[in-house]
Amino acid sequence: MVWRAVNPATGEEGEEIQATPLEAVESMMQKAKMASIPWRQTPVAERLTYLRRIRYYMTEHFEECAELIVQATGKPLVEAATHELFIVADAIKHMEDCAVKTLKTRKAKTPLTLFGKQSTISYHPRGVVLVIAPWNFPVQLAMIPALSALTAGNSVIVKPSEVTPLVGKLMERIFAEAGFPEGLVQIAHGDGALGARLIEAEPDYIFFTGSVQTGARIQQEAAKRLIPTTLELGGKDPMIVFADANLERAVRGAAWGSLANSGQACISVERIYVERSVYTDFVTRLKQEVSRLHQNGTEDTDLGSMTFSKQVDIVSDHVRHALEEGAELECGIHPEQWRLSKGLQVQPIVLTQVNPQMKVMREETFGPVINVMPFDHEKEAIELANDSSFGLNASVWSRDLTKARRVADLLECGGVCINDVMVTIANPYLPFGGIKHSGIGRYHGEEGLTLFCHQKAVVLDRGTKPAEVNWFPYAGKYPVFGRLIKSWYGSRRSLVGFIRAYLELMRKSK
Ligand code: NAD
């Protein structure tokens, strides 16, 4: 099958993309398996030299990469640079800093009952990792898991989103430039059917980023085959603004956190709760802030286009529903008047008079829509924020950092920013992921590497004693084990009692 890349900002058709035939999946999997064998023996430091080459290639070809990402997604150039290229470079640097140490065999403590033995934990690659990626940050959400899996010693098959196929092509080029051994990283170009076929071919691990619906389907297919998975799914992130917050910063943070990437981020701000005493001021300032943003398709544009026409339909549906249910359109155009025949530039929308029952406050909108509602006290703000099936990120805005931390602790989500927004994903040293329907598992941080390994526990005995005290024969040992456990773990701890019992057990074991 062949399909054409479309520039979502202009509607123009671009390069032809040749889909990977479904019949090719079996041989891709074989190639990946073969390539993983020598790669797992390659020292971590040597694996990292390939990542360094990618870092250099991406930075030396920065403009070319950024422009191609813009063509594929419609996002502003600044966002192609900061949300995609910078983040990947940071993640590579993090792996260069930490991977050797993180993946090294390490000692574990040994309990007294295993006195004299050594315990270690070692990390072993899982084999072939399948990375299935979405279209909203098509570079970072494919490359970071892929590079982490490679660093951990796996071979990788990446299935980029069919919505942004040019990025799939770009990644193919970047991996080729790095000179990875044949078959170690392969890109499978195609849609969900190809993703499903890749799962049927039984990779050793699936790292999925995408919608809740697809994530649940993938989890079911993986469960049938007992394939472990990480699921990075959707979000409906709340922002809580207290009256004592730096209001200018909170307003600007609200606009950026809601509208960056046209709101097509899993950690976009999708619900804003503002303490009633500053609510009117907040909304007035927010309208001013939004109205001064540029959406002009130039290098300096603040707002790009949306990426995927089906997502535009979801945004339109949520906004219409909210307006029908009594929401107030403070900024933007009613969806009935959207004219998006050439490009998917949706003007930012600010809604007030929203309530928790509206779709726009419950379901992931994933578009340039800002919903603001007031709250009266801290407990209410926390309850409103937690009233969601999602739990990815959140933000809390207050000058009282003790209060902000207290609230952050009580929010049901995988990450919180205090007086900031969306930046948990930008620190590769922090784990990233969600709870509830936002997903299962974490990546980034040390876990971002170890998740692509299975851990092996090794206990070593020098082998000089003839037997262990708990081995056969058991005759006469039961009461002595009673004394041993009481002397060591009971309320009247006695080292002497423990040693006596232990020596007696040794005598009985001869
Ligand atoms: P999607 O679920 O439609 O598609 C994601 C990927 O899955 C695509 O590559 C698609 O081809 C593939 N796919 C579809 N059906 C499949 C199947 N049956 N088997 C295997 N693969 C299949 O998601 P999307 O619209 O591309 O991405 C947007 C979603 O991703 C949003 O919900 C967003 O919140 C979420 N997301 C989550 C994170 C996170 O880190 N938590 C980050 C970004 C995006």
Residues whose N, C-alpha, C, O or C-beta is under 5 A from the ligand:
A	BS01	NAD	I132 A133 P134 W135 K159 P160 S161 E162 G190 D191 G192 G195 A196 T209 G210 S211 V212 T214 R217 E232 L233 G234 G235 C266 S438
